[in-house]
Amino acid sequence: MTAKIPATVVTGFLGAGKTTLIRHMLENAKGRRIALIINEFGDVGVDGEILKGCGDALCREEDVIELANGCICCTVADDFVPTMRKLLDRPDPPQHIVIETSGLALPQPLVRAFNWPEIKSRVTVDGVVTVVDAKALAEGRFADDEEAVQAQRAADPNLDHENPIEELFEDQLNCADMVIVNKTDLLGTGEHDQVTGDLKARVRSGTRLVATRHGAIDIAALLGLAAAAEDDMQNRLSHHEMEGEEQHDHDDFVTFIVSLGQVADRVALLKRIAATIASHDILRIKGFVDVAGSPARLLVQAVGPRLNSYFDRAWQKDERRGTDLVVIGEKHMDRAAIERTLRG
């Protein structure tokens, strides 16, 4: 049986130094063929261009994949899993995969996605690495520019969690196998001990703290942790799980598809979708729409009251055109009434 490809998840707030860490890793890859999945939105392409310019022959442009449709933990099924399948199906799959999440990502849902059948047998989470800004922590902040983190949140139309920044920080630490305490060169007298002491009290037993300047760390220490994190989720609880808040079972939810054929009026359909969400216990509606007279398919994403739509690509020559909307909601929702409203 072929050994699983290891994957490293790098998380941390905007400005903590995730990209600097990854760039250093690439520059010191020592012959290891690494693929990158970058979860970036807002300033699309910035991190990707930096990483593509790493100057190493092993850092090929096709090995840098950007997911720019919003927070990765909110688009696991739509973006992350299909991307992983394509990467693993290549004739020359990478030797290691590194995933840089957005600063808003909850790491637990992403790690759980590695248990999806189509990828579980082929890849494992070698380790979850959380990068923190030591100077910001010493000054009582979670990020150097918390306003920028909030702006990042506002810029993501598909974000379906509203966790306060302190809860996100707790989740990132709880899931970590290694915490990179970055920007230690900016710390004053006594601040290093203060920051590391606070972090040690927050992280799980066995989580390693590594102090760095400019994200410089030996690649042998960063990769090869062999954590198999996807099999250890009971020890990587989220804030809400640790607080004992009620957790829904999968049986509490219902998913069904409403097929509408070709749609003559795009605006009218979007209004019907918004009205349907407002009137029923719907968590999410997503899918593709065949708009009359348009050569491109319309992608629809609705999370709670937020509705986003855009033409994502042209219909393929041999592709079946049509409108299929996936409705996800609580099991007691009125399916018949929802279908009537969507059909108009």
N, C-alpha and C positions, 0 to 999 in steps of 0.2 A: 504494500500500500504506500503511495506517495506521501511524503511528509507534508504537513500543512505549512502554508506560507505564513510567516509571522507578520503581524500588523501592530504598529504602535499608534496609539491615539494621543495626540498632543492637544491639551486644552488649556484655557487660561483667558483672562480678560484682555480686551483690546489694549495694546501698548505694553503688555507684560514682557514680550520678547519672544513669542512663539516662532515668528518668521526668522528672526536672527538665529535662534537655536537650530532650526531646520537647515538654514543656509550653512551654518558651521558644520552640521552633520554631513551635508552633501559634499562640502569641500574636503572632508576627511573620511570619505566613504570607504577608502582602501580597497577598491575593486568591487565592492558590493553593489549590485544593481537594484536601485531603490525607485519605487514609484510613489508619487505624491498625490493625495486627494486634498484639495484646498477648499474649505467651505467659506466662501467669501461673498459678500454682497455690499452694496453701497458703492465704494470705490472699486468697481469690478476690474480685475486684471492687474492691480498694483502688486499684490504679493506674487502672483503668477509670473509677472515679468521679472521681478527680482530673482525668483528661484530659477527661472529659465536661463538667466544670465550667470549661473553659478560657475561657469567656466570649466566644468568637468565633462569629459567626453561621455561619462556614464549618465549625466543629467540630461537626458534627451527630452526634446520638447513634447513628444508624445507620451512621456511618462509623468507629465504634470497635468493633472485634470482638475478643473475648477468647477465647483458646484455653487452656482450663484443664485439659486432660487430661494434663498433664505436659510434660516437656522437648520442645521443638518438633522437635529433630533426631531424636527417637525416634518421633515420630508424623507424619512428613512425609506418608506416603501416606494415613493415616486422617483427619488434621485439616487440615494446611496446604494441600495441593493442592486439595481440595474447596472450602476457604474462598476460595482465590485464584480458582477458577473462578466462584464465585458473585459475587465482587466485580467481576470483569472482565465478567460477563454483565449487569450492571446497565444500565438504560437511560441512566444518567448516570455512567459509570465515573469514578473519581477521576483527577486529573491527576498525582498522585504517591502512592505507597504506602510507608508506613514500618512496619517490622516490629521490634518490641522483643522480643528473645529473653529467655529466662530466663538467669540467670547460669551455669547448668550446660550451656547448649547448645554443641555443637560447631558452629562456623559452616560448616565445609566441606560436611557433608551437606545443610544447608539451601540453600546457594548452588547445589549441584549439582541440587537439585530444580527450579530454574528452567530446566533443560534438558528437563523432562518435556514431551512433545509438546503437551499441551493448554494449556500456558501459555507455552512458549518463544517462539511467534510473536507474543505479545501483551504481554509484559512483560520487562524486563531489569533486572539488578542495577546500579543507578546507582553504588552504592558500599557498602562494608562499613565501618561506623564502630564502633570499639571505645572504650568509655569506661573510663578507669582512675582509681583513687583515688590521687592524687599523694601525699597525706599517708601513707596506708597503705604505699605503696611505699617512701617515705623511711624508714619505720620497720621495713622488712624483711618486710612482709606483702603479700599479694596483694589482700586486701579488708579493709575496716575491721573487720568482725566475721567471721572465718573460721569460727567455730562456727556462726553463722547460715547460712553457705553449706553447711556439712555437714548442718545441720538441714533445709535446703531439699532437699538430696539425699535424705535419709531420708524426706521427705514425699511423694516422687514414686514411686508404685508402678510406673510404666511406664518408668522410667529403665533403659536397657539398656547403658549404658557406665559404667565405674567409674574413669574417669581421675582421677588425683590432681590437686589444684587447680593445681599448677605446670604440668602438661601442658595443662589447660584454658586457662590464661593464655597459654601458648605458642601454642596453636591460634588463640586470639582475636587475638593480635598478628600471626601469620603470614598471616591472611586479610584483615587490615585494609588499607583504602586511606587511612584517616585514623584517628589515635589522638587522642581528646580527653583531655588531661591535666587532669583536673578537680580542684577543691578546692585550687588553687594558692595561694589566700589563707591557707591553714593552714600553708604551708611556712615553715620558718625559714631563716636565713641559710645560703646554700650548698646548701640541699636541692633547690632548683629545678634547678640545674645537675647535681646528682647524679642526680636522677630522669630528666631528659631525656637525659643521657649514657647511662644504662643502657638506656633505651628505644630510643635510636637504634641501639645495638648489637644489639638483638633483632629489630627490624622489617625488612621487606623494603626493598630499595632503591626509593626513590620514595614510600614511605609518609609522609604528612605528619603532623607532631606539632603539635597546637594546644592551647595552654594556656588554660584557662577557669576562671572563678569562677562557681559556681552554674549551670553548664551554659550560660552565655550565649555564643552565637556567632552571627554573621551568617548568616541562612538561605542567602544566596547562596554562602557558603563551604561550607556543609554539604551542600546539594543541588546537583545538576548536575555531579557528578564524572565522569559518563560512563565509568565503569570497565568496564562489561560483564563483571563478575566471573565470570559463569557460563561465559564462554568463555576464562577465564584460570586454570583450576584447577591447571594444571601449575606455576604460580608461587605457589600458595597451599597448600602441602603441610601436612598435619597432623603432629603430633609423631611418630606411628607411621610415617608415610610417610618422614619425614626420618631416622628411626632405621633405615630399611631393613628393617623387620619384614615378614614374609611377608604379602602381600595376597592375598585370595581373589578369584578371577575369578567372574563371575556364573554361569559354567558349573559351578562347584563346588557350587552350591546347587540344591535342588529345591523347587518349590512345588506343592502340590496341595490340593484341596478334599474334605473328607469331609462328605457330607450325611446327616443323621440323622433328618430328619422332626421330628415333635413329640416332646418329651422329657417323660416323666412325672415323673422325680425329678431335680430340679436339683442337689441335694447329691451324689447318686451320680455324675452326669455330671462335676461338678467334680473329684471324687476320681479318676475315670478319666483326666481330662485331666492331673492332677498325676502320676499313676502313669505315664502314657504319656511325659511329658517326662522323668521320672526314668530311664526304661528305654531311651530312644532318643536319637539324635543330632539332637534338635530344638532349633532356635534360638528359634522363636516359634510360638505358636498364637493366632489371633485370629478373631473372627467373632460371629455373632448366633445366639441360641438361642430356639426357640419352646417355652416351658414350658407344659405343660397347665394350664388354668385361669387363666392370667395374661393380662391384656389388653395387657401391655407386653412388649417384646422384651428379652432378656437379652444385654448386651454382655459378651463374654469377651476378656480380654487376658492372655496368658501370655508372659513373657520370662524365659528360663532357669527357675529354680525359683520365680519370683514369679508368682502367679496372682491376677488381679483380675477381679471381675465385679460388674455392677450393672445394674438395669433403667434403660435410658437414655431410652426414650420409648414411647408406645403404638403398637401396630401400626396402620398406616394402613388405611382402609376397603378400598382396592383393591390393597393390597400383598400379595404372596405370602408367606404365613407358612411358616416352615420353619427348620431348623437347618443352617447351613453354617459349617464350621470350616476356616479356611485354615491349613495346616501348612507351615512353612518350616524347612528343615534341610539338612544336608549330603547330597550326592548318593548316598552309600552307605547311607543309612538304609533300614530295612526297611518299605516302605510298606504292604505287606499286613498285617504284624504291628501296625503303628500303627493301621490301620483297624479291625482286630479288637478291639484294646483299647478304642478310643474307642466302638465300638458296644456293647461289654459282652456 
